């Protein structure tokens, strides 16, 4: 029997929330590092602009010219979003048996693609970020980053947390 099952329900809840939150911080760090690296290589502009862009989702176009406070807000939003995605998969994992039957690699790739779709089809359009033209290379790169930096680490850690060795 798994040790965590011997814990009272409140301790089990706190355990998965803490594990998911830590995983979200790791995945968020990988994702923001990849996004900033891609941005700098493509535009030769400072990576802080990525954080301003994230903040513009709530604060609108004014955030793009913002200073350190907007960058910190963008970073906080970014980590909040990454932790939310981790919490979602950790919550789903024991409730949807298919997740424990598939290899974590496959779960992570599909989860990263789903995160990309939800973010780009629902979240970003509902935010104050101005619409941008769709290009297949840009979309493929963004989806690949989310698959590698969000989906894979979250799926791998969730599988390990729930006793499945990847």
PyMOL commands that set and color helices and strands:
alter all, ss='L'
color gray80, all
select helices_A, chain A and resi 3-6+9-43+48-59+61-65+68-93+97-101+104-126+136-161
alter helices_A, ss='H'
color red, helices_A
deselect
rebuild
show_as cartoon
